[in-house]
Amino acid sequence: MKDTIKYVGLDVSKEKIAVSIAEEGRAFSMPPDLLQKVEELVEK
């Protein structure tokens, strides 16, 4: 069985949480404040 790497991106706002998933070899853009938003989400 071949291992597959998937990348998960989260975009968090007061109204919603957007989740995107990309497979290895595909690129997607990341909002500049993504890490901060994830940390805020985890703290809640």
PDB file of N, H, CA, C and O in Angstrom:
ATOM      1  N   MET A   1       0.840  -1.177   0.000  1.00  0.00           N
ATOM      2  CA  MET A   1       0.000   0.000   0.000  1.00  0.00           C
ATOM      3  C   MET A   1       0.886   1.243   0.000  1.00  0.00           C
ATOM      4  O   MET A   1       1.802   1.349   0.816  1.00  0.00           O
ATOM      5  N   LYS A   2       0.628   2.168  -0.892  1.00  0.00           N
ATOM      6  H   LYS A   2      -0.116   2.082  -1.555  1.00  0.00           H
ATOM      7  CA  LYS A   2       1.431   3.381  -1.007  1.00  0.00           C
ATOM      8  C   LYS A   2       0.924   4.439  -0.037  1.00  0.00           C
ATOM      9  O   LYS A   2      -0.276   4.699   0.045  1.00  0.00           O
ATOM     10  N   ASP A   3       1.860   5.049   0.702  1.00  0.00           N
ATOM     11  H   ASP A   3       2.835   4.838   0.635  1.00  0.00           H
ATOM     12  CA  ASP A   3       1.492   6.152   1.582  1.00  0.00           C
ATOM     13  C   ASP A   3       1.195   7.397   0.751  1.00  0.00           C
ATOM     14  O   ASP A   3       1.883   7.676  -0.231  1.00  0.00           O
ATOM     15  N   THR A   4       0.193   8.122   1.142  1.00  0.00           N
ATOM     16  H   THR A   4      -0.366   7.895   1.939  1.00  0.00           H
ATOM     17  CA  THR A   4      -0.166   9.358   0.464  1.00  0.00           C
ATOM     18  C   THR A   4      -0.094  10.497   1.459  1.00  0.00           C
ATOM     19  O   THR A   4      -0.648  10.416   2.555  1.00  0.00           O
ATOM     20  N   ILE A   5       0.595  11.563   1.066  1.00  0.00           N
ATOM     21  H   ILE A   5       1.044  11.629   0.176  1.00  0.00           H
ATOM     22  CA  ILE A   5       0.672  12.746   1.914  1.00  0.00           C
ATOM     23  C   ILE A   5      -0.418  13.715   1.510  1.00  0.00           C
ATOM     24  O   ILE A   5      -0.598  14.011   0.329  1.00  0.00           O
ATOM     25  N   LYS A   6      -1.143  14.204   2.498  1.00  0.00           N
ATOM     26  H   LYS A   6      -0.998  13.964   3.457  1.00  0.00           H
ATOM     27  CA  LYS A   6      -2.174  15.210   2.249  1.00  0.00           C
ATOM     28  C   LYS A   6      -1.880  16.412   3.131  1.00  0.00           C
ATOM     29  O   LYS A   6      -1.475  16.267   4.284  1.00  0.00           O
ATOM     30  N   TYR A   7      -2.087  17.591   2.582  1.00  0.00           N
ATOM     31  H   TYR A   7      -2.416  17.709   1.645  1.00  0.00           H
ATOM     32  CA  TYR A   7      -1.889  18.831   3.319  1.00  0.00           C
ATOM     33  C   TYR A   7      -3.249  19.436   3.607  1.00  0.00           C
ATOM     34  O   TYR A   7      -4.108  19.497   2.727  1.00  0.00           O
ATOM     35  N   VAL A   8      -3.448  19.886   4.846  1.00  0.00           N
ATOM     36  H   VAL A   8      -2.751  19.837   5.561  1.00  0.00           H
ATOM     37  CA  VAL A   8      -4.719  20.451   5.260  1.00  0.00           C
ATOM     38  C   VAL A   8      -4.520  21.927   5.553  1.00  0.00           C
ATOM     39  O   VAL A   8      -3.612  22.301   6.295  1.00  0.00           O
ATOM     40  N   GLY A   9      -5.362  22.760   4.975  1.00  0.00           N
ATOM     41  H   GLY A   9      -6.100  22.455   4.372  1.00  0.00           H
ATOM     42  CA  GLY A   9      -5.308  24.195   5.227  1.00  0.00           C
ATOM     43  C   GLY A   9      -6.605  24.647   5.874  1.00  0.00           C
ATOM     44  O   GLY A   9      -7.683  24.194   5.490  1.00  0.00           O
ATOM     45  N   LEU A  10      -6.511  25.529   6.844  1.00  0.00           N
ATOM     46  H   LEU A  10      -5.635  25.897   7.156  1.00  0.00           H
ATOM     47  CA  LEU A  10      -7.678  26.069   7.526  1.00  0.00           C
ATOM     48  C   LEU A  10      -7.686  27.585   7.375  1.00  0.00           C
ATOM     49  O   LEU A  10      -6.652  28.234   7.533  1.00  0.00           O
ATOM     50  N   ASP A  11      -8.835  28.139   7.073  1.00  0.00           N
ATOM     51  H   ASP A  11      -9.675  27.611   6.945  1.00  0.00           H
ATOM     52  CA  ASP A  11      -9.011  29.583   7.039  1.00  0.00           C
ATOM     53  C   ASP A  11     -10.146  29.886   8.005  1.00  0.00           C
ATOM     54  O   ASP A  11     -11.297  29.529   7.750  1.00  0.00           O
ATOM     55  N   VAL A  12      -9.828  30.533   9.096  1.00  0.00           N
ATOM     56  H   VAL A  12      -8.894  30.822   9.303  1.00  0.00           H
ATOM     57  CA  VAL A  12     -10.780  30.721  10.188  1.00  0.00           C
ATOM     58  C   VAL A  12     -11.206  32.180  10.269  1.00  0.00           C
ATOM     59  O   VAL A  12     -10.369  33.083  10.257  1.00  0.00           O
ATOM     60  N   SER A  13     -12.514  32.401  10.352  1.00  0.00           N
ATOM     61  H   SER A  13     -13.193  31.668  10.362  1.00  0.00           H
ATOM     62  CA  SER A  13     -13.043  33.738  10.588  1.00  0.00           C
ATOM     63  C   SER A  13     -14.155  33.618  11.620  1.00  0.00           C
ATOM     64  O   SER A  13     -14.477  32.515  12.063  1.00  0.00           O
ATOM     65  N   LYS A  14     -14.733  34.732  11.998  1.00  0.00           N
ATOM     66  H   LYS A  14     -14.472  35.628  11.638  1.00  0.00           H
ATOM     67  CA  LYS A  14     -15.819  34.682  12.987  1.00  0.00           C
ATOM     68  C   LYS A  14     -17.026  33.933  12.448  1.00  0.00           C
ATOM     69  O   LYS A  14     -17.755  33.297  13.210  1.00  0.00           O
ATOM     70  N   GLU A  15     -17.240  34.003  11.145  1.00  0.00           N
ATOM     71  H   GLU A  15     -16.648  34.519  10.526  1.00  0.00           H
ATOM     72  CA  GLU A  15     -18.435  33.395  10.557  1.00  0.00           C
ATOM     73  C   GLU A  15     -18.276  31.932  10.176  1.00  0.00           C
ATOM     74  O   GLU A  15     -19.246  31.175  10.190  1.00  0.00           O
ATOM     75  N   LYS A  16     -17.037  31.527   9.832  1.00  0.00           N
ATOM     76  H   LYS A  16     -16.249  32.142   9.821  1.00  0.00           H
ATOM     77  CA  LYS A  16     -16.875  30.165   9.307  1.00  0.00           C
ATOM     78  C   LYS A  16     -15.441  29.689   9.449  1.00  0.00           C
ATOM     79  O   LYS A  16     -14.536  30.468   9.748  1.00  0.00           O
ATOM     80  N   ILE A  17     -15.255  28.411   9.230  1.00  0.00           N
ATOM     81  H   ILE A  17     -15.991  27.779   8.986  1.00  0.00           H
ATOM     82  CA  ILE A  17     -13.937  27.806   9.119  1.00  0.00           C
ATOM     83  C   ILE A  17     -13.907  27.110   7.761  1.00  0.00           C
ATOM     84  O   ILE A  17     -14.683  26.188   7.509  1.00  0.00           O
ATOM     85  N   ALA A  18     -13.011  27.558   6.896  1.00  0.00           N
ATOM     86  H   ALA A  18     -12.381  28.307   7.100  1.00  0.00           H
ATOM     87  CA  ALA A  18     -12.864  26.934   5.583  1.00  0.00           C
ATOM     88  C   ALA A  18     -11.705  25.951   5.649  1.00  0.00           C
ATOM     89  O   ALA A  18     -10.629  26.275   6.151  1.00  0.00           O
ATOM     90  N   VAL A  19     -11.934  24.753   5.140  1.00  0.00           N
ATOM     91  H   VAL A  19     -12.808  24.490   4.732  1.00  0.00           H
ATOM     92  CA  VAL A  19     -10.907  23.717   5.154  1.00  0.00           C
ATOM     93  C   VAL A  19     -10.608  23.330   3.716  1.00  0.00           C
ATOM     94  O   VAL A  19     -11.521  23.104   2.922  1.00  0.00           O
ATOM     95  N   SER A  20      -9.322  23.255   3.384  1.00  0.00           N
ATOM     96  H   SER A  20      -8.580  23.438   4.029  1.00  0.00           H
ATOM     97  CA  SER A  20      -8.935  22.779   2.064  1.00  0.00           C
ATOM     98  C   SER A  20      -7.915  21.660   2.236  1.00  0.00           C
ATOM     99  O   SER A  20      -7.088  21.678   3.148  1.00  0.00           O
ATOM    100  N   ILE A  21      -7.999  20.694   1.339  1.00  0.00           N
ATOM    101  H   ILE A  21      -8.671  20.679   0.598  1.00  0.00           H
ATOM    102  CA  ILE A  21      -7.090  19.548   1.392  1.00  0.00           C
ATOM    103  C   ILE A  21      -6.430  19.419   0.028  1.00  0.00           C
ATOM    104  O   ILE A  21      -7.107  19.425  -1.000  1.00  0.00           O
ATOM    105  N   ALA A  22      -5.110  19.303   0.023  1.00  0.00           N
ATOM    106  H   ALA A  22      -4.560  19.298   0.858  1.00  0.00           H
ATOM    107  CA  ALA A  22      -4.358  19.123  -1.218  1.00  0.00           C
ATOM    108  C   ALA A  22      -3.486  17.881  -1.081  1.00  0.00           C
ATOM    109  O   ALA A  22      -2.962  17.587  -0.007  1.00  0.00           O
ATOM    110  N   GLU A  23      -3.344  17.166  -2.180  1.00  0.00           N
ATOM    111  H   GLU A  23      -3.770  17.406  -3.053  1.00  0.00           H
ATOM    112  CA  GLU A  23      -2.482  15.993  -2.174  1.00  0.00           C
ATOM    113  C   GLU A  23      -1.057  16.398  -2.510  1.00  0.00           C
ATOM    114  O   GLU A  23      -0.808  17.490  -3.023  1.00  0.00           O
ATOM    115  N   GLU A  24      -0.143  15.514  -2.218  1.00  0.00           N
ATOM    116  H   GLU A  24      -0.345  14.628  -1.801  1.00  0.00           H
ATOM    117  CA  GLU A  24       1.277  15.756  -2.483  1.00  0.00           C
ATOM    118  C   GLU A  24       1.485  16.140  -3.940  1.00  0.00           C
ATOM    119  O   GLU A  24       0.894  15.546  -4.842  1.00  0.00           O
ATOM    120  N   GLY A  25       2.328  17.137  -4.157  1.00  0.00           N
ATOM    121  H   GLY A  25       2.808  17.619  -3.424  1.00  0.00           H
ATOM    122  CA  GLY A  25       2.618  17.572  -5.518  1.00  0.00           C
ATOM    123  C   GLY A  25       1.748  18.710  -5.995  1.00  0.00           C
ATOM    124  O   GLY A  25       2.016  19.290  -7.047  1.00  0.00           O
ATOM    125  N   ARG A  26       0.716  19.042  -5.252  1.00  0.00           N
ATOM    126  H   ARG A  26       0.498  18.570  -4.397  1.00  0.00           H
ATOM    127  CA  ARG A  26      -0.155  20.158  -5.614  1.00  0.00           C
ATOM    128  C   ARG A  26       0.053  21.256  -4.600  1.00  0.00           C
ATOM    129  O   ARG A  26       0.180  20.988  -3.405  1.00  0.00           O
ATOM    130  N   ALA A  27       0.089  22.469  -5.059  1.00  0.00           N
ATOM    131  H   ALA A  27      -0.014  22.686  -6.029  1.00  0.00           H
ATOM    132  CA  ALA A  27       0.316  23.601  -4.165  1.00  0.00           C
ATOM    133  C   ALA A  27      -0.973  24.385  -3.985  1.00  0.00           C
ATOM    134  O   ALA A  27      -1.802  24.462  -4.892  1.00  0.00           O
ATOM    135  N   PHE A  28      -1.129  24.957  -2.816  1.00  0.00           N
ATOM    136  H   PHE A  28      -0.455  24.894  -2.079  1.00  0.00           H
ATOM    137  CA  PHE A  28      -2.236  25.872  -2.591  1.00  0.00           C
ATOM    138  C   PHE A  28      -1.720  27.025  -1.760  1.00  0.00           C
ATOM    139  O   PHE A  28      -0.771  26.880  -0.989  1.00  0.00           O
ATOM    140  N   SER A  29      -2.353  28.169  -1.925  1.00  0.00           N
ATOM    141  H   SER A  29      -3.124  28.287  -2.551  1.00  0.00           H
ATOM    142  CA  SER A  29      -1.872  29.341  -1.197  1.00  0.00           C
ATOM    143  C   SER A  29      -2.363  29.305   0.240  1.00  0.00           C
ATOM    144  O   SER A  29      -3.398  28.709   0.541  1.00  0.00           O
ATOM    145  N   MET A  30      -1.621  29.939   1.109  1.00  0.00           N
ATOM    146  H   MET A  30      -0.780  30.422   0.864  1.00  0.00           H
ATOM    147  CA  MET A  30      -1.940  29.952   2.522  1.00  0.00           C
ATOM    148  C   MET A  30      -2.082  31.399   2.968  1.00  0.00           C
ATOM    149  O   MET A  30      -1.186  32.206   2.719  1.00  0.00           O
ATOM    150  N   PRO A  31      -3.183  31.746   3.621  1.00  0.00           N
ATOM    151  CA  PRO A  31      -3.337  33.116   4.113  1.00  0.00           C
ATOM    152  C   PRO A  31      -2.197  33.466   5.062  1.00  0.00           C
ATOM    153  O   PRO A  31      -1.752  32.609   5.826  1.00  0.00           O
ATOM    154  N   PRO A  32      -1.714  34.711   5.027  1.00  0.00           N
ATOM    155  CA  PRO A  32      -0.573  35.077   5.856  1.00  0.00           C
ATOM    156  C   PRO A  32      -0.820  34.938   7.360  1.00  0.00           C
ATOM    157  O   PRO A  32       0.133  34.766   8.120  1.00  0.00           O
ATOM    158  N   ASP A  33      -2.066  35.008   7.800  1.00  0.00           N
ATOM    159  H   ASP A  33      -2.840  35.148   7.182  1.00  0.00           H
ATOM    160  CA  ASP A  33      -2.365  34.915   9.233  1.00  0.00           C
ATOM    161  C   ASP A  33      -2.917  33.543   9.631  1.00  0.00           C
ATOM    162  O   ASP A  33      -3.545  33.411  10.681  1.00  0.00           O
ATOM    163  N   LEU A  34      -2.687  32.525   8.800  1.00  0.00           N
ATOM    164  H   LEU A  34      -2.177  32.632   7.947  1.00  0.00           H
ATOM    165  CA  LEU A  34      -3.250  31.201   9.065  1.00  0.00           C
ATOM    166  C   LEU A  34      -2.778  30.633  10.399  1.00  0.00           C
ATOM    167  O   LEU A  34      -3.590  30.136  11.180  1.00  0.00           O
ATOM    168  N   LEU A  35      -1.489  30.698  10.667  1.00  0.00           N
ATOM    169  H   LEU A  35      -0.829  31.102  10.033  1.00  0.00           H
ATOM    170  CA  LEU A  35      -0.972  30.134  11.913  1.00  0.00           C
ATOM    171  C   LEU A  35      -1.614  30.802  13.125  1.00  0.00           C
ATOM    172  O   LEU A  35      -1.971  30.129  14.092  1.00  0.00           O
ATOM    173  N   GLN A  36      -1.756  32.093  13.075  1.00  0.00           N
ATOM    174  H   GLN A  36      -1.465  32.640  12.290  1.00  0.00           H
ATOM    175  CA  GLN A  36      -2.389  32.830  14.176  1.00  0.00           C
ATOM    176  C   GLN A  36      -3.837  32.373  14.364  1.00  0.00           C
ATOM    177  O   GLN A  36      -4.279  32.176  15.495  1.00  0.00           O
ATOM    178  N   LYS A  37      -4.567  32.206  13.283  1.00  0.00           N
ATOM    179  H   LYS A  37      -4.208  32.365  12.364  1.00  0.00           H
ATOM    180  CA  LYS A  37      -5.971  31.781  13.364  1.00  0.00           C
ATOM    181  C   LYS A  37      -6.088  30.365  13.931  1.00  0.00           C
ATOM    182  O   LYS A  37      -6.986  30.090  14.726  1.00  0.00           O
ATOM    183  N   VAL A  38      -5.202  29.483  13.533  1.00  0.00           N
ATOM    184  H   VAL A  38      -4.473  29.706  12.887  1.00  0.00           H
ATOM    185  CA  VAL A  38      -5.238  28.116  14.060  1.00  0.00           C
ATOM    186  C   VAL A  38      -4.937  28.129  15.557  1.00  0.00           C
ATOM    187  O   VAL A  38      -5.597  27.432  16.327  1.00  0.00           O
ATOM    188  N   GLU A  39      -3.946  28.917  15.971  1.00  0.00           N
ATOM    189  H   GLU A  39      -3.410  29.484  15.345  1.00  0.00           H
ATOM    190  CA  GLU A  39      -3.623  29.008  17.385  1.00  0.00           C
ATOM    191  C   GLU A  39      -4.813  29.550  18.182  1.00  0.00           C
ATOM    192  O   GLU A  39      -5.090  29.071  19.281  1.00  0.00           O
ATOM    193  N   GLU A  40      -5.510  30.538  17.639  1.00  0.00           N
ATOM    194  H   GLU A  40      -5.284  30.927  16.746  1.00  0.00           H
ATOM    195  CA  GLU A  40      -6.701  31.076  18.321  1.00  0.00           C
ATOM    196  C   GLU A  40      -7.792  30.014  18.431  1.00  0.00           C
ATOM    197  O   GLU A  40      -8.463  29.908  19.457  1.00  0.00           O
ATOM    198  N   LEU A  41      -7.963  29.236  17.378  1.00  0.00           N
ATOM    199  H   LEU A  41      -7.418  29.321  16.544  1.00  0.00           H
ATOM    200  CA  LEU A  41      -8.969  28.176  17.380  1.00  0.00           C
ATOM    201  C   LEU A  41      -8.628  27.133  18.441  1.00  0.00           C
ATOM    202  O   LEU A  41      -9.512  26.680  19.168  1.00  0.00           O
ATOM    203  N   VAL A  42      -7.374  26.754  18.535  1.00  0.00           N
ATOM    204  H   VAL A  42      -6.656  27.123  17.944  1.00  0.00           H
ATOM    205  CA  VAL A  42      -6.947  25.741  19.492  1.00  0.00           C
ATOM    206  C   VAL A  42      -7.155  26.241  20.925  1.00  0.00           C
ATOM    207  O   VAL A  42      -7.539  25.467  21.802  1.00  0.00           O
ATOM    208  N   GLU A  43      -6.903  27.532  21.162  1.00  0.00           N
ATOM    209  H   GLU A  43      -6.592  28.161  20.449  1.00  0.00           H
ATOM    210  CA  GLU A  43      -7.076  28.092  22.503  1.00  0.00           C
ATOM    211  C   GLU A  43      -8.532  28.041  22.964  1.00  0.00           C
ATOM    212  O   GLU A  43      -8.799  27.933  24.161  1.00  0.00           O
ATOM    213  N   LYS A  44      -9.469  28.116  22.028  1.00  0.00           N
ATOM    214  H   LYS A  44      -9.252  28.204  21.055  1.00  0.00           H
ATOM    215  CA  LYS A  44     -10.901  28.075  22.390  1.00  0.00           C
ATOM    216  C   LYS A  44     -11.245  26.678  22.789  1.00  0.00           C
ATOM    217  O   LYS A  44     -12.394  26.399  23.135  1.00  0.00           O
TER     218      LYS A  44
END
